[in-house]
Structure formats: structure tokens, C-alpha cells
Amino acid sequence: MKRSWKRKVIVKVKSVISKIVLFFLYKGFKLTYRKDLSVKSEIEPWKEGFTFGINTGIQGVNLIIKKENGKLIRLKEENKLDLEIVFKSIDVAFLMFTGRLGVSKAYAEHRFILKGEIGKAMSLVRCIDIVEAYLFPKIISKRILKEVPNKSMGLIKTYGEILITR
Amino acid sequence: MSNYYEFQNASKILSGNFAIENIPHEFKALGAKRILILTDETLKKIGTLQTVIDGIDTKEIEIAGVFSKIPQDSSIEIIKEIVKQYKELNCEAILAVGGGSVIDTAKGVRMVLSQEKEDIMQLMGCEIIYYGKHIPFIAIPTTSGTGSEATLVAVILNSMQNVKMEFISYFLVPDAAVLDPRMTLTLPKKITASTGMDTLCHAIESYTCIQKNPMSDAYAVAAIEIIRENLVLAVKNGKDKKVRNAMANASLMAGVAFSNSMVGLIHAIGHSVGAVSRVPHGDAMSILMPHCMRFNKDKLEKEYAKLLLYIGGEEVYIQTPKEQRANKTIMCIEEILNELNSLSGLPTKLSEAGVKREDFESIAKKSLNDGAMIVNPKQASYDDVMEILKQAF
């Protein structure tokens, strides 16, 4: 027996939405690295060439970011990442990408495996928390974050900047 | 209750009188004959290792070798050396006799052997290793504190970068944990107090971190109850086998609890206090516990209030008004700490433990990047950690 067509459709829909959210997550990282002092102070100490990834387990639905020349760039693939979060299923990745599960809680529930140095991952987790606070309305941030950080811009301005900035 | 949790306690537990004498049978059952014993020089010197060898040297197993050069902090280099010896001696199993460092080293050795890797750095991370080749592994803890005999974590020093690396995997847990009261009878008062408080801290943090679940809660509260009844007695009369065995059980149970729900802020700061100011782990836990609990209290009022039943006992719980129970729990811990201080000299302040004010900045920075921080229920900033350090000074 194979998985049902219904399940196939669900996985496809979740993959497509996750792909869109990962695009905004990447843009959110770039934007907050420029505009948010907390994110800037987290990323500044990362070594030049530092790479991290978020992998949903579905081919093509992933995000790889590299710090290069003081900027964050998105890579299509990279063999050796310094840090990688690999979700055990697309369903849980989808929960996180749609603001129903915070990254700390996902870690606590063993929803992903973490490749690389755990100490370095803490800095990444703090960044993801802040980027999520920019990308999600406060009502969602309050639910998934232990503490909603102070932001330098609101939701509409965040998406405006993301969409107009290359 | 969490929408989802995972829990594992895979070790067989052999607890009580003559538990060591049953080890040959366990190795036989695991299909191993040639054993490599890992321990440290102190345990060899004080006769603890001899007690183990006297108990296990039977026809059923062969002691192929003893490696006793394990230092205070297990390191990559030591692991490489032991793996080499294991292979040269054609060993089939590992027996770890020691505290957290020895057991963590054994976990590292087993990890490299079972995953058939040359470099342990390739295995760094959380849950990235799989079952691999089965290397039978039994642990005999010689302190009642770390709970390492039951945990899925190994902390190993990368001496090149001077960083303690965490390895987390369900496949690190030993096949069996042997709790024999003879192993802790010679522990000095201060170490008994310090490691006992470490156990208490494991139980409290596992009961309050965001990964808590009904299974880990059960282990945590049972451990706290045993600690309340036995820790002070163990410090007063270390030769009492019954009390020593109880504390060994509490340590293992708290280990199972935190292995599945992890530890939080107290450990995050405590690890850094240890790394920066060289304060023994248990001492750091004892000192920081009440202060970190006060910091977390607004998020954990309900959980701390419930813990009063276990840390204070029935009478104290009933007599304390509901709204004062969380505070009373913290006060009970302070009372235990003060009693241990007068009995054994266990420090109650960071200043007494050798921490200097100028260490604070470095400790606070390090704490934020500790893996334990992520599961603490309350976000702690650099300033928060600095404030806790000032209060604990």
C-alpha cells in the first residue's frame, strides 16, 4: 500500500507554503541584520563564510544562508554547513513556518535534528526568534516566543521593505 | 501538558548490594567477553577500582585492559587514545567506573566505535547519530550527582578550541547502570553535598523546563523526595549503605528525568561559572539554584508550588498557604543549602567559591550560548544573567 492521494496533496500544499515562508525568512534575516541591533550583534561574531541551513526533509524546500563579505546571501546548495536544522517531517516544519510552533518548543519536542555545534545554534535560535517576531503579528509572536522582542519597525513596514529591497 | 513529547529510559538498572557481582552475567547476556575498563587514577588509588575488579573477575568475562588516565574533563584526544587501545586489545565491551567525566568519555568512545568514524567532531550535534554497531556498555557511577549513567548527553572537551562540546543522542545511553552502595561510601562530605545538590538541581529543572512531560515529572518528583529524606543523612554519615544507595537512585532518577526534559537556566549559568571560574559543577548549581528559581518564578509559580510537597514534605505543604508555596519551595532549598554549608563547608555564595566580579561578563556571555538556555521557560538576557550573578555573589 502506498500513501493516499489526499496525503500527497497535503504534503504538496505544505511544501509550497513552506517554500514561500522560507523566502520571507531569508529576506527577514537580511533585513533584520541591517535594521535590528540585536540580530546584528548576534550575526557580527559569526565567522566569514559561516553557513547555516533549515531543511524540511522535502527536496528543494530548504534554506541555506551564508555570511559573505559582511552580507547574508542565499545559496542553492552547499555540501558542508556549519549548522543545520533538519526537520523530522514537513508537517512540523509547516507548524513552525505558519506560527504555530516556536523554534525552542520544536527543539524541546525533538521535532528536528541539529547538525553542528550546539552552542553556535543558540545564537541562530535567538535570531530566528527575532526574525519571526518581525514576520508574524504580535498575537502569534506572543504565543510562540518566550518573550516578544522590541522591534524597530512594524509588520507592514517589514513586509514593505522585504518586497522592495533586493 | 505538552502536545507532544518523547521519552526514553533504555538502561537496565542494577541497584543495591552486590550489584557489581552481577555485571559478568550482564555482559554475557549482551554477548561480550573481553572488557575494557575505563576509570580514573583517584579511583584506582583509593581502591574503588579493586572493589569492582574483585566483583567481576570471573570465568564469564575477561578484563582485557584498564585505562585509568581519564582527566577531569573528558577530551577528544583521550577518546582517540582509548579507541586505539580498545581495537588493539580486541575488546568487545566497555565498563565505565567513575563520575561524569569517565562515563562521558566512555560514551564518546562507544560513539566513535559504534559509528565507525575516525573523528568524533563528525558526530557533533543533537540526534544526528543512528544505532550503528552495538558496543555493549555498562556504567558504574561513583558519585551520586551527574546522573550520566542514564542520560543521552555527553560533554567532551575540544582542547584545541577550549570549548566543551555537547553530543546528544538516545544511542549514548548505557545498556546497564549499576548502582552499588560500596561505590560511594568513601566520598568526602563536601563532594557528597555538592553532587547531591546537583542531583536536586537536575530534578527541579527537569520538572520546570519546556520539555517536561508526565514521565520525566514522575522521575523528578520521586528523586526530590529521596533527596529530602537522604541527602543530609548521607553527608552526616557517609558509611550508611542504605542512605548511599538511596542517593544513587535519586541521582539516576533525576538523570532519567533531565535526559528527557533537559535542564535550563541554572545549568546554563552553572556551566559557564565552571568554565570561567573553575568552580566545581555541583557547587555552582547549589549557589545558583535559589537565585535562578526566583528569576523564573513568575513563569513557574504553579510548578514550584507543587514541588513543595516533595521538597518540604506533607506537613510543610499543608501548613503553607497556596499563594506562598512557590516561595516556600525556594526557602526549603536555601535551608538545605545552609545546613549542608554548616555540615560540609559547601559554599553558598559565588564569592566563597572563588568567583571574581571581573569574571561576570565572560560568564554571562558564555551562558547565553549554552544549550540549556533554549529549554528554560523564561527568556534570559545578558543583563538578567548579570543580575543573577550579582545576587549570588
Chai-1 contact restraints between the chains, C-beta under 6 A:
chainA,res_idxA,chainB,res_idxB,connection_type,confidence,min_distance_angstrom,max_distance_angstrom,comment,restraint_id
A,S104,B,I374,contact,1.0,0.0,6.0,A-B,restraint_1
A,Y107,B,I374,contact,1.0,0.0,6.0,A-B,restraint_2
A,A108,B,I210,contact,1.0,0.0,6.0,A-B,restraint_3
A,A108,B,Q211,contact,1.0,0.0,6.0,A-B,restraint_4
A,A108,B,V375,contact,1.0,0.0,6.0,A-B,restraint_5
A,E109,B,Y4,contact,1.0,0.0,6.0,A-B,restraint_6
A,H110,B,E6,contact,1.0,0.0,6.0,A-B,restraint_7
A,I113,B,E127,contact,1.0,0.0,6.0,A-B,restraint_8
A,I113,B,I128,contact,1.0,0.0,6.0,A-B,restraint_9
A,L114,B,G125,contact,1.0,0.0,6.0,A-B,restraint_10
A,L114,B,C126,contact,1.0,0.0,6.0,A-B,restraint_11
A,K115,B,G125,contact,1.0,0.0,6.0,A-B,restraint_12
A,K115,B,I128,contact,1.0,0.0,6.0,A-B,restraint_13
A,G116,B,G125,contact,1.0,0.0,6.0,A-B,restraint_14
A,I118,B,E166,contact,1.0,0.0,6.0,A-B,restraint_15
A,I118,B,G371,contact,1.0,0.0,6.0,A-B,restraint_16
A,G119,B,N369,contact,1.0,0.0,6.0,A-B,restraint_17
A,M122,B,N369,contact,1.0,0.0,6.0,A-B,restraint_18
A,M122,B,M373,contact,1.0,0.0,6.0,A-B,restraint_19
A,V125,B,I374,contact,1.0,0.0,6.0,A-B,restraint_20
A,K146,B,Q379,contact,1.0,0.0,6.0,A-B,restraint_21
A,E147,B,Q379,contact,1.0,0.0,6.0,A-B,restraint_22
